[in-house]
Amino acid sequence: MGDGDLFGSPAGSSLEGPEPGCSYFFALRPMGLVNEQLGLLRESAIQALRVPRPGRVDNERLHLTLCEPKGTPRLRAPFETSLIRVGDEVRAETFDLRLQGFARHNGAFDSACLVLRADGATAPRAQALRRMLADALLKHGFHGGRGAFAPHVTLFYANDVEPSFDDHSAIDWHVDEFVLIKSWVGLSRHDTLARWSLRAPDRA
């Protein structure tokens, strides 16, 4: 069973829709050594590219977005509680993800950013979890998670950033949970509203 129920009905949640000035998304959040490695790789990229004023994604906000709920359905429960129920629907196994290779990406508000991509061999595992979330969102009256998806972690924002250097560093990440994040737009603040453990793969 997911862990989301442990959080109860989040403060400030309303039946009408999301809290003003906030966005919500399901994500993978790196912890421990993986988080530290991503932070070090971010700083190495900034130095190598000589970015003068990078908009860093600080270590505590590093994440891999899975999907963002869309739509404002007629809810039978507070908005945030409804999203937690979406997470409770998902039954998925732990998996390994390899992050390797930089790319330029247009992030929020079309801001250019440098991202670290999941490799071709392991990206389908994150894509499978995204599809499960999309199915659960639809069941609860939302939509989202159906478009093209290239799993990645955003490291920093900068104008005209280009990954013009070769760095083959790889970060191996054993993914054992996903989370629901509430982002306060313009405040560089992410709150984790709920988290769900992934189950160990069945042994043959």
trRosetta pair geometry for C-beta under 8 A, 3 or more apart (Angstrom, degrees):
i j d omega theta_ij theta_ji phi_ij phi_ji
1 5 7.5 -26 155 13 117 127
1 88 7.3 -3 -172 -153 78 88
2 5 7.0 117 90 -7 86 86
2 87 5.5 152 -168 130 159 87
2 88 4.3 -140 43 -115 134 54
2 89 8.0 -5 -17 15 139 28
2 90 6.8 74 -73 56 128 79
2 194 7.8 45 154 159 116 121
2 196 3.9 -36 -143 -124 98 113
2 197 7.5 169 -135 35 48 63
3 6 5.4 -30 177 11 73 121
3 194 6.8 170 96 -176 80 86
3 195 5.6 -9 74 87 129 67
3 196 5.3 -177 27 -105 83 46
3 197 5.9 80 -27 -6 118 86
4 7 6.1 -52 -172 20 52 111
4 84 4.0 169 170 -169 125 92
4 85 7.4 -157 109 -64 141 27
4 87 4.7 123 -50 84 148 122
4 88 5.1 -111 50 -60 124 88
4 180 7.1 55 -114 2 118 128
4 194 3.8 39 -123 -177 83 143
4 195 7.5 173 -77 49 66 24
4 196 5.9 -22 -34 -69 93 98
5 8 7.7 51 174 -66 49 38
5 84 7.2 139 -73 150 41 120
5 88 6.3 66 -44 -97 92 131
6 194 7.8 140 54 -133 80 91
7 10 6.4 0 145 -71 114 85
7 84 6.4 -139 61 -122 121 148
7 193 6.4 106 166 164 165 65
7 194 4.9 -114 1 -91 147 90
9 13 6.1 -128 175 52 80 135
9 77 7.6 -133 -113 -178 107 102
9 78 5.6 95 -159 29 105 137
9 80 7.6 114 -166 80 57 100
9 81 4.9 -22 -120 -73 75 128
10 13 4.6 97 72 -34 87 120
10 78 7.2 -151 50 113 76 137
10 80 4.2 -52 42 107 129 146
10 81 6.7 -164 13 -56 82 71
10 84 7.7 153 -23 -35 108 132
10 193 5.6 -34 -83 -149 147 110
12 19 5.5 17 149 -92 113 137
12 80 7.7 56 86 -8 78 144
13 19 7.4 -82 -101 -51 41 102
13 78 3.6 83 128 157 113 131
13 79 5.5 -155 -164 50 89 75
13 80 3.8 -108 -106 27 124 108
13 81 5.8 117 142 -16 160 85
14 17 6.8 -10 85 44 105 40
14 19 7.1 124 9 -81 104 67
14 78 5.9 99 42 -143 2 89
14 79 5.8 14 67 0 57 110
15 75 5.2 -165 -159 76 72 115
15 77 7.5 -162 -108 125 82 17
15 78 5.8 -79 -67 -103 55 48
15 79 6.8 155 -131 -37 14 76
16 72 7.7 -1 158 -175 54 126
16 79 7.2 -44 67 -46 42 120
17 72 4.5 -21 -104 -134 115 124
17 79 5.5 79 -165 -91 16 145
18 22 5.6 -142 164 81 109 95
18 23 7.2 25 177 -111 159 32
18 24 6.1 -149 -116 -11 125 115
18 72 7.8 -107 -4 -101 81 103
18 79 5.7 -154 -75 149 42 154
18 80 8.0 92 -120 -63 63 79
19 22 4.4 36 75 23 94 134
19 79 7.8 -170 -31 69 65 138
19 80 7.9 8 -22 -48 102 116
19 182 7.6 36 36 -161 122 126
21 184 6.4 16 136 -154 98 71
21 185 5.5 -138 -174 42 61 99
21 186 7.6 -68 -162 32 98 110
22 182 5.5 -9 -172 -175 127 93
22 183 6.4 146 -160 74 68 49
22 184 5.8 -34 -101 -98 81 52
22 185 6.6 -161 -97 -8 24 88
23 68 6.9 -16 171 -148 109 123
23 182 7.8 157 80 -157 38 49
23 183 4.8 -17 62 60 86 106
23 185 6.1 78 -8 -59 100 104
24 68 7.0 133 89 -150 57 75
24 69 5.9 -10 91 33 110 108
24 80 7.5 -168 -104 -110 146 78
24 83 6.0 -80 160 -114 149 166
24 180 6.7 -1 -171 -178 101 93
24 181 7.0 163 -152 85 52 53
24 182 5.6 -19 -100 -103 80 63
24 183 7.3 -171 -79 17 29 80
24 193 7.8 -15 -134 5 107 143
25 65 5.3 -23 153 -140 143 101
25 66 7.3 158 165 49 92 68
25 67 6.7 -168 -156 99 85 32
25 68 4.3 -41 -101 -95 100 76
25 69 7.4 -163 -101 4 47 70
25 180 7.7 175 92 -151 29 56
25 181 5.6 -15 63 58 75 98
25 183 7.1 11 15 -9 101 118
26 65 7.7 99 80 -163 50 60
26 66 4.5 -51 104 62 94 117
26 67 5.5 10 48 53 105 74
26 68 7.8 -161 21 -79 68 34
26 69 7.9 84 -15 -36 95 86
26 86 7.8 -112 -61 110 132 121
26 87 6.8 167 -111 -88 120 100
26 133 5.3 -150 67 -143 162 152
26 178 6.0 30 178 158 98 121
26 179 7.1 166 -153 86 58 40
26 180 5.7 -33 -97 -98 68 65
26 181 7.6 154 -105 14 18 80
27 63 4.3 20 163 171 142 124
27 64 6.0 152 -166 75 85 46
27 65 5.1 -46 -102 -106 99 42
27 66 5.6 -170 -97 1 34 86
27 178 6.7 169 86 -164 28 84
27 179 5.7 -28 66 65 78 87
27 180 7.9 129 20 -108 77 20
27 181 5.4 -1 19 -4 125 124
28 63 6.5 155 78 -166 49 72
28 64 4.2 -4 54 55 103 105
28 66 6.6 99 -20 -48 79 103
28 97 7.6 62 147 13 170 162
28 126 7.0 -78 -19 -125 140 113
28 173 7.9 96 151 142 136 141
28 175 5.7 -46 -138 -131 133 121
28 177 7.9 136 -133 90 70 56
28 178 5.7 -59 -84 -112 63 77
28 179 7.5 121 -116 18 20 87
29 62 7.4 118 -152 93 66 67
29 63 5.0 -30 -99 -110 70 93
29 64 7.9 -152 -69 24 32 70
29 177 7.9 -34 44 93 88 99
29 179 5.2 1 -6 16 121 138
29 181 7.6 131 -67 -66 122 121
29 192 7.1 -52 -27 -94 166 126
30 34 4.1 -122 -161 111 114 111
30 35 4.4 163 117 -71 100 71
30 38 5.9 113 68 -6 162 141
30 62 5.7 -34 40 109 110 117
30 63 7.4 -161 6 -99 76 40
30 64 7.8 79 -35 -12 91 97
30 153 7.4 8 -17 -112 127 148
30 173 6.3 -80 -110 -128 102 130
31 34 6.6 48 56 50 39 103
31 35 5.6 -13 -144 -25 13 123
32 35 6.1 119 52 20 26 103
32 36 7.1 -53 146 -3 39 103
33 36 5.6 -56 -148 38 35 112
33 37 6.2 36 155 -21 69 105
34 37 5.7 -53 -146 36 32 112
34 38 6.4 33 155 -19 64 104
34 171 6.1 106 -142 172 80 117
34 173 4.8 75 -125 -108 146 94
35 38 5.9 -54 -150 34 29 111
35 39 6.6 30 152 -18 62 107
35 59 5.5 84 169 -171 102 101
35 62 6.1 156 -136 60 80 135
36 39 5.7 -56 -152 36 32 113
36 40 6.5 29 153 -17 66 106
36 59 7.4 21 -90 -136 42 136
37 40 5.8 -55 -148 38 32 110
37 41 6.3 30 155 -17 66 108
37 171 4.9 152 119 -118 135 118
38 41 5.7 -57 -145 39 31 110
38 42 6.3 39 153 -25 64 103
38 59 7.3 137 83 -123 100 77
38 62 5.3 120 112 -162 147 159
38 99 7.6 11 -94 89 98 160
38 116 7.1 -145 -132 33 92 151
38 153 6.2 -65 -138 128 135 153
38 155 7.1 -151 178 -106 89 93
38 171 6.4 42 -68 -114 74 173
39 42 5.6 -49 -150 29 31 116
39 43 6.7 26 155 -14 63 104
39 59 4.5 -14 -78 -87 128 107
39 62 7.2 -113 -62 -40 78 147
40 43 5.9 -56 -152 37 33 108
40 44 6.4 34 151 -20 66 106
41 44 5.5 -50 -145 36 35 114
41 45 6.4 37 155 -20 66 104
41 116 6.7 48 120 -77 141 147
41 155 7.0 -97 105 -116 90 140
41 167 7.7 149 -152 139 97 144
41 169 6.0 -162 -111 96 118 144
41 171 7.0 -95 -23 -46 151 127
42 45 5.9 -58 -152 35 28 109
42 46 6.5 28 153 -19 64 106
42 56 6.7 92 157 -140 136 95
42 57 7.4 -132 -121 55 150 82
42 155 4.1 -174 -109 -167 95 109
42 156 5.9 119 -162 -30 106 105
43 46 5.6 -50 -146 34 34 113
43 47 6.4 31 156 -16 65 106
44 47 5.9 -59 -150 39 30 108
44 48 6.1 26 155 -18 67 110
44 167 7.1 131 123 -128 125 156
44 169 8.0 69 77 2 155 156
45 48 5.7 -56 -140 40 30 108
45 49 5.9 12 166 -3 67 114
45 51 8.0 24 126 -6 76 126
45 102 6.6 143 -120 -101 134 144
45 114 5.9 -177 149 131 145 155
45 155 6.2 59 51 119 147 156
45 156 7.5 -179 90 23 119 118
45 163 7.9 -41 -149 -119 117 83
45 165 7.9 179 -133 57 68 121
45 167 7.2 -116 -87 21 84 158
46 49 6.4 -67 -141 48 22 98
46 51 4.9 -81 -148 40 72 115
46 54 5.1 -85 -121 -13 117 157
46 56 7.7 -27 -69 -87 146 98
46 156 6.3 46 -77 17 107 163
47 50 7.3 20 -178 -74 31 48
48 165 4.9 -103 154 42 128 166
48 167 7.2 -172 4 -49 174 129
49 114 7.6 -160 -9 -71 164 154
49 158 8.0 143 116 75 137 161
49 161 6.7 38 166 -146 155 88
49 162 7.7 166 -138 64 123 56
49 163 7.8 -70 -83 -114 129 39
49 164 6.9 113 -115 42 91 90
49 165 6.7 -135 -71 1 74 120
51 54 4.4 59 120 -60 134 103
51 156 7.1 136 104 110 167 141
51 158 4.8 -71 -152 -115 127 163
51 161 6.5 4 -103 -105 122 106
53 158 7.2 148 81 -123 58 92
54 156 4.2 6 177 168 118 142
54 157 6.9 139 -170 67 66 46
54 158 4.9 -46 -113 -68 70 115
55 111 7.6 -28 48 164 149 142
55 113 7.9 -73 69 -106 105 95
55 156 5.9 150 73 -172 51 78
55 157 3.6 -16 60 59 117 101
55 158 6.6 -176 16 -63 79 58
56 155 7.8 -47 -143 155 63 62
56 156 4.9 -35 -104 -109 45 104
57 61 5.3 -121 -175 93 82 106
57 62 5.7 112 126 -86 112 64
57 154 5.4 106 -27 107 154 91
57 155 6.1 -149 36 -172 109 18
57 156 6.0 -143 3 -83 77 46
57 157 7.7 95 -43 -17 87 83
58 61 5.2 71 61 20 77 102
58 62 7.6 -116 101 -33 37 80
58 188 7.4 72 10 175 116 118
59 62 5.8 -31 -151 -7 37 117
60 190 7.5 -180 131 51 83 108
61 188 6.9 -87 -56 -176 161 76
61 190 5.0 133 -123 5 86 129
62 153 6.0 27 -172 -170 93 120
62 154 8.0 -160 -133 69 64 63
62 155 7.9 14 -117 -107 104 52
63 153 6.9 175 88 -129 22 87
63 179 7.9 -93 -133 58 126 118
63 181 6.7 -22 -121 -41 172 159
63 190 7.3 -172 -20 -165 139 168
64 97 7.9 -100 2 146 173 164
64 118 7.7 62 -140 -46 144 114
64 126 6.8 -67 139 -143 138 146
64 151 5.7 27 -173 -168 125 92
64 152 6.7 169 -131 83 90 23
64 153 5.1 -61 -77 -77 83 79
65 68 6.9 -9 -174 -47 123 91
66 126 7.0 -137 -109 -179 88 92
66 129 6.2 -73 -136 110 134 104
66 130 4.8 -164 -173 -95 86 83
66 133 5.8 88 133 18 126 159
66 145 7.2 6 140 -114 78 113
66 178 6.4 7 -21 -150 151 133
67 130 5.4 125 -39 -150 110 90
67 133 5.2 173 34 105 131 131
67 134 6.2 -178 -101 -69 171 80
67 137 7.2 -107 118 -32 138 148
67 144 5.1 133 168 136 110 103
67 145 3.3 -11 -123 -83 152 99
67 149 7.9 -47 -79 -104 85 138
68 144 5.6 -123 84 -160 51 142
68 145 7.9 168 36 -55 42 74
69 83 6.1 -112 -24 -110 156 108
69 86 7.3 178 -86 -4 127 173
69 137 5.7 -170 -115 -134 87 124
69 142 4.5 -41 -158 -171 102 149
69 143 7.8 112 -161 63 60 30
69 144 5.0 -155 -125 17 27 151
70 142 6.4 127 60 -179 48 88
70 143 5.0 -43 71 78 103 76
70 144 4.2 145 3 -64 92 100
71 141 7.1 -140 118 140 131 72
71 142 5.1 168 61 -143 111 55
71 143 5.1 78 -12 23 133 85
71 144 7.5 -141 9 -30 94 95
73 82 7.8 -164 64 174 110 156
73 140 7.2 175 47 136 155 65
73 141 3.0 93 -135 138 169 125
73 142 6.0 -105 -11 -65 120 53
74 141 7.0 -109 46 -168 58 159
75 78 7.2 43 138 -153 143 4
75 79 6.1 -115 -63 -84 169 56
75 82 5.2 -91 -137 -57 118 148
75 141 7.5 -161 -86 68 61 146
76 82 7.7 122 50 -93 65 108
77 81 4.4 -99 145 97 118 122
77 82 5.1 158 73 -63 99 79
77 85 7.0 100 54 -18 150 138
78 81 4.4 82 63 12 87 111
78 82 6.9 -151 92 -13 41 86
79 82 5.7 -56 -155 29 28 114
79 83 6.9 24 152 -15 63 102
80 83 5.6 -50 -153 34 39 111
80 84 6.6 42 148 -20 66 101
80 182 7.3 -14 -117 -78 122 128
80 193 6.0 -126 -170 -160 117 152
81 84 5.5 -50 -150 34 36 114
81 85 6.6 40 150 -21 65 101
82 85 5.6 -52 -154 32 34 114
82 86 6.9 44 145 -25 62 96
82 140 5.9 150 180 171 95 130
82 141 7.9 -46 -176 50 134 109
82 142 7.9 136 137 -38 117 116
83 86 5.3 -41 -157 23 41 118
83 87 7.0 40 148 -15 64 98
83 142 7.9 53 -97 -40 76 155
83 180 5.7 131 135 -149 115 145
83 193 7.4 50 91 92 122 148
83 194 8.0 171 110 26 91 128
84 87 5.7 -50 -157 35 39 112
84 88 6.5 45 145 -25 66 103
84 180 6.5 -115 -89 15 64 162
84 193 6.8 -115 -75 129 102 112
84 194 4.8 115 -120 -26 98 161
85 88 5.2 -47 -147 30 39 119
85 89 7.0 51 152 -31 62 95
85 140 6.2 140 97 -105 109 143
86 89 5.9 -51 -165 17 35 115
86 90 7.8 32 146 -25 61 100
86 133 7.0 59 154 -156 109 75
86 136 4.6 121 -165 132 74 111
86 137 5.5 34 -142 -84 135 57
86 139 7.8 151 -119 62 76 97
86 140 5.2 -102 -80 17 90 150
86 142 7.0 -22 -88 27 143 134
87 90 6.0 -52 -162 18 44 113
87 133 7.7 -2 -98 -119 58 96
87 136 7.4 125 -65 128 19 155
87 178 7.3 -155 -139 94 108 104
87 180 5.7 -101 -48 -45 142 117
87 194 5.9 169 57 104 159 130
87 196 5.1 -168 167 -33 110 137
88 196 7.4 -167 -87 -99 41 131
89 132 8.0 -176 110 164 92 89
89 135 7.8 -141 128 101 132 87
89 136 3.7 160 76 -126 136 119
89 139 6.5 150 -127 60 165 145
89 140 7.7 -147 -25 -34 144 114
90 129 7.4 55 -168 -158 136 78
90 132 4.9 95 -131 137 98 121
90 133 6.1 -10 -80 -78 135 66
90 136 5.7 -74 -57 -35 83 151
90 178 7.6 -24 95 51 154 134
90 196 6.6 99 69 120 111 162
91 132 7.7 -137 47 -161 49 141
91 199 7.2 0 -169 4 77 124
92 128 7.5 146 -135 117 121 99
92 129 5.3 60 -146 -111 166 89
92 132 5.8 -165 -65 33 118 169
92 178 7.9 36 56 -4 137 125
92 198 5.2 -50 95 -130 85 102
92 199 7.4 161 90 26 35 81
93 198 5.9 74 166 169 16 106
93 199 5.7 -57 -108 74 59 76
93 200 7.1 8 -150 151 88 14
93 201 4.7 63 -168 -85 139 69
93 202 7.7 -88 -99 -8 135 70
94 174 6.7 17 174 175 116 87
94 175 6.2 174 -157 88 67 61
94 176 4.6 -4 -115 -105 115 70
94 198 4.5 141 -70 104 59 119
94 199 7.0 -127 -17 86 82 28
94 200 6.0 -10 14 -106 120 44
94 201 6.6 -98 52 -30 82 80
95 122 7.5 154 150 -161 109 96
95 125 4.1 -170 156 179 156 139
95 126 7.7 -152 85 -56 137 57
95 129 7.8 -142 21 -40 134 120
95 174 7.9 -174 99 -154 28 54
95 175 5.4 -6 63 55 71 108
95 198 7.5 -70 -1 146 73 160
96 122 6.2 -86 107 -129 72 132
96 125 7.4 78 61 46 45 172
96 172 6.6 -11 -170 -170 106 93
96 173 7.1 146 -160 79 56 49
96 174 5.6 -30 -101 -103 74 63
96 175 7.2 174 -99 12 19 81
97 118 5.6 -59 -170 -126 102 116
97 122 4.9 154 -131 145 47 131
97 123 7.8 76 -141 -84 93 39
97 125 6.4 -140 -82 74 84 124
97 126 6.1 54 -107 -47 130 111
97 151 7.3 -93 -152 131 130 150
97 172 7.7 153 82 -157 46 47
97 173 4.6 -25 67 68 94 102
97 174 7.9 171 22 -89 73 17
97 175 5.4 49 -5 -26 115 118
98 118 6.7 107 74 -156 52 67
98 119 4.6 -16 89 17 108 118
98 121 6.9 23 35 65 126 102
98 122 4.8 128 20 15 82 145
98 170 5.6 -12 -171 -171 104 114
98 171 7.2 151 -158 76 53 47
98 172 5.5 -21 -103 -102 77 68
98 173 7.4 174 -86 21 27 78
99 116 4.8 51 173 137 115 112
99 117 6.9 159 -151 87 69 28
99 118 5.8 -51 -96 -92 61 52
99 119 7.5 -171 -112 -21 12 80
99 152 8.0 109 -134 -137 101 50
99 153 6.3 -9 -130 13 145 118
99 170 6.8 150 77 -160 51 58
99 171 4.4 -11 58 59 105 100
99 172 8.0 -157 23 -70 72 24
99 173 6.4 45 -11 -9 105 120
100 116 7.5 19 -64 -176 9 94
100 117 7.2 -47 71 76 41 75
100 118 8.0 43 27 -155 65 23
100 119 4.9 13 46 -62 106 109
100 168 6.9 20 -166 -170 109 56
100 169 7.1 -160 -124 97 80 43
100 170 4.0 -18 -83 -107 118 84
100 171 7.2 178 -63 22 69 62
101 116 7.1 127 71 -157 44 60
101 117 4.9 -36 82 49 98 108
101 119 6.8 112 7 -92 118 75
101 168 8.0 7 -74 -124 66 53
102 114 5.9 -15 -163 -171 112 100
102 115 7.0 142 -155 76 59 44
102 116 6.2 -39 -97 -96 61 60
102 117 7.5 158 -116 0 11 90
102 163 3.7 172 109 -126 116 140
102 167 6.8 53 -16 52 117 105
103 114 7.6 151 76 -155 34 56
103 115 5.4 -26 64 64 83 94
103 117 5.4 47 2 -39 121 120
103 152 7.0 -84 50 -118 116 147
103 163 6.1 -66 -94 -4 19 146
104 112 6.3 -20 -168 -162 102 98
104 113 7.5 144 -157 75 56 39
104 114 6.5 -39 -101 -100 56 58
104 115 7.7 125 -131 18 10 86
104 161 6.0 169 -116 97 102 83
104 162 5.8 -33 -59 -114 136 49
104 163 6.1 -149 -40 -8 79 91
105 112 7.6 138 76 -155 40 51
105 113 5.4 -34 69 68 87 88
105 114 7.6 127 22 -121 86 12
105 115 4.6 22 3 -7 134 128
105 152 6.7 162 -49 95 158 158
105 154 7.0 -109 68 -100 132 94
106 110 5.1 -17 -174 -145 117 55
106 111 7.0 137 -160 63 62 30
106 112 6.2 -39 -101 -93 62 51
106 113 7.5 124 -124 19 16 84
107 110 7.8 136 66 -137 43 5
107 111 5.1 -35 63 69 93 86
107 112 7.5 88 14 -171 87 5
107 113 4.3 31 -18 1 126 134
107 154 5.9 60 -96 -113 138 147
107 157 6.4 -97 42 -98 139 106
108 111 6.0 0 72 24 62 109
111 157 5.0 2 144 -150 125 127
112 157 6.7 121 83 -159 52 71
112 158 6.4 -59 96 78 101 49
112 159 6.1 99 44 -126 125 29
112 160 6.6 109 66 -33 167 18
112 161 5.3 167 136 29 116 92
113 154 5.0 -1 147 -148 144 109
113 155 7.4 158 171 50 96 60
113 156 6.5 -174 -151 98 84 35
113 157 4.5 -46 -95 -98 92 63
113 158 7.2 107 -113 20 44 62
113 161 6.9 14 -149 51 13 142
114 154 7.5 116 78 -156 44 62
114 155 5.2 -41 93 55 93 109
114 156 5.7 11 42 55 101 77
114 158 7.0 7 -15 27 101 107
114 161 5.1 -97 -51 144 96 143
114 163 6.3 127 -136 -72 103 92
115 152 4.0 38 163 161 131 132
115 153 6.3 155 -160 75 80 38
115 154 5.1 -46 -99 -95 88 53
115 155 6.5 167 -110 1 30 84
116 152 6.3 157 76 -161 39 81
116 153 5.0 -13 56 57 95 94
116 155 6.1 75 -18 -43 98 115
116 171 7.3 37 152 24 146 124
117 123 7.7 -18 167 -84 89 125
117 150 6.5 -34 -136 158 110 104
117 151 7.1 108 -162 89 63 62
117 152 4.7 -37 -101 -100 57 98
118 122 5.7 -113 180 89 105 93
118 123 4.0 136 106 -88 117 82
118 126 6.0 -169 -43 12 172 139
118 150 7.7 -172 42 172 91 62
118 151 4.0 14 7 87 132 112
118 152 6.6 -124 -4 -75 76 48
119 122 5.6 59 62 28 84 94
119 123 6.6 -148 82 -29 32 94
119 170 7.5 -7 -39 -130 131 113
120 123 6.0 -39 -126 15 25 117
122 125 5.5 -38 -175 18 66 118
122 126 7.5 57 139 -9 78 95
123 126 5.9 -58 -160 38 48 106
123 127 6.1 48 146 -22 75 108
123 150 7.1 -27 -155 -152 142 55
123 151 5.0 -177 -139 30 86 113
124 127 5.0 -55 -142 40 40 118
124 128 6.2 49 156 -29 70 97
125 128 5.8 -44 -150 26 31 113
125 129 7.1 29 150 -14 59 101
125 175 7.7 157 127 41 122 136
126 129 5.7 -52 -154 36 38 111
126 130 6.5 44 147 -23 66 104
126 149 8.0 -139 115 138 98 120
126 151 4.1 63 85 -83 151 151
126 175 7.6 122 -86 -25 87 171
127 130 5.4 -51 -150 33 35 117
127 131 6.6 39 151 -22 65 100
127 149 5.8 149 -114 88 89 122
127 151 6.9 -116 -52 -35 74 111
128 131 5.7 -50 -153 30 34 112
128 132 6.8 37 149 -19 63 101
129 132 5.6 -50 -154 32 37 114
129 133 6.6 36 150 -16 66 104
129 178 6.6 163 171 -57 137 147
130 133 5.7 -56 -152 38 34 111
130 134 6.3 38 150 -23 67 104
130 145 5.3 -171 174 -159 86 107
130 149 5.7 -164 118 159 173 173
131 134 5.4 -49 -146 33 35 115
131 135 6.5 37 154 -20 64 101
131 145 7.1 169 -98 150 29 114
132 135 5.8 -52 -153 33 32 111
132 136 6.5 27 151 -15 64 107
133 136 5.6 -57 -147 40 34 110
133 137 6.2 40 153 -24 67 103
133 145 5.4 -165 94 -110 96 166
133 178 7.9 -109 -69 131 129 160
134 137 5.6 -49 -146 32 31 114
134 138 6.5 32 154 -19 62 104
134 143 7.9 24 -157 -164 81 54
134 144 6.5 -140 -117 95 78 54
134 145 3.2 -146 -80 97 96 120
134 146 5.5 128 -152 -64 142 70
135 138 5.9 -55 -153 34 31 111
135 139 6.6 34 150 -23 63 105
136 139 5.5 -50 -150 31 35 116
136 140 6.6 16 157 -4 65 109
137 140 6.2 -74 -154 47 29 98
137 142 4.1 -75 -176 82 91 108
137 143 6.2 126 128 -115 117 16
137 144 5.4 -79 151 50 167 90
137 145 6.2 137 18 18 143 125
138 141 7.8 83 -173 -43 29 10
138 142 7.0 -91 -72 72 29 60
138 143 6.2 46 -92 -103 75 66
143 146 7.1 -32 178 -7 93 123
145 149 7.7 10 -156 -66 59 142
154 157 7.6 16 175 -58 121 77
156 161 7.8 158 94 -96 92 164
157 161 7.9 -158 -174 -7 32 141
158 161 4.2 91 76 -56 104 118
175 178 7.7 29 177 -64 111 78
175 198 6.8 46 126 17 81 151
176 197 6.5 -13 152 -153 84 75
176 198 5.3 -141 -162 47 42 100
177 195 5.4 25 168 176 131 104
177 196 6.1 163 -156 82 82 44
177 197 5.1 -44 -96 -105 97 44
177 198 5.9 -150 -80 -4 36 84
178 195 7.3 178 92 -152 34 66
178 196 5.7 -10 59 57 77 96
178 198 7.2 73 -10 -50 85 104
179 192 5.1 -49 -173 -141 134 106
179 193 7.9 133 174 46 86 61
179 194 6.8 167 -155 90 63 49
179 195 4.5 -25 -102 -102 85 80
179 196 7.5 180 -85 17 38 70
180 192 7.2 110 72 -162 54 60
180 193 4.6 -53 97 61 105 103
180 194 4.7 26 32 49 114 89
180 195 7.6 -142 17 -71 69 42
181 190 5.1 -19 -166 -167 117 106
181 191 7.0 142 -159 73 62 43
181 192 6.0 -38 -100 -99 69 56
181 193 7.1 170 -108 6 15 88
182 190 7.2 145 73 -159 47 53
182 191 4.6 -17 60 62 101 98
182 192 7.9 -170 19 -81 78 10
182 193 5.3 80 -21 -43 108 114
183 189 7.3 145 -155 86 51 56
183 190 5.4 -19 -100 -104 74 76
184 187 4.0 -22 111 46 114 127
184 189 4.2 3 40 66 119 108
184 190 7.7 -145 14 -73 77 32
184 191 7.5 62 -26 -7 100 100
192 195 6.2 10 171 -52 124 101
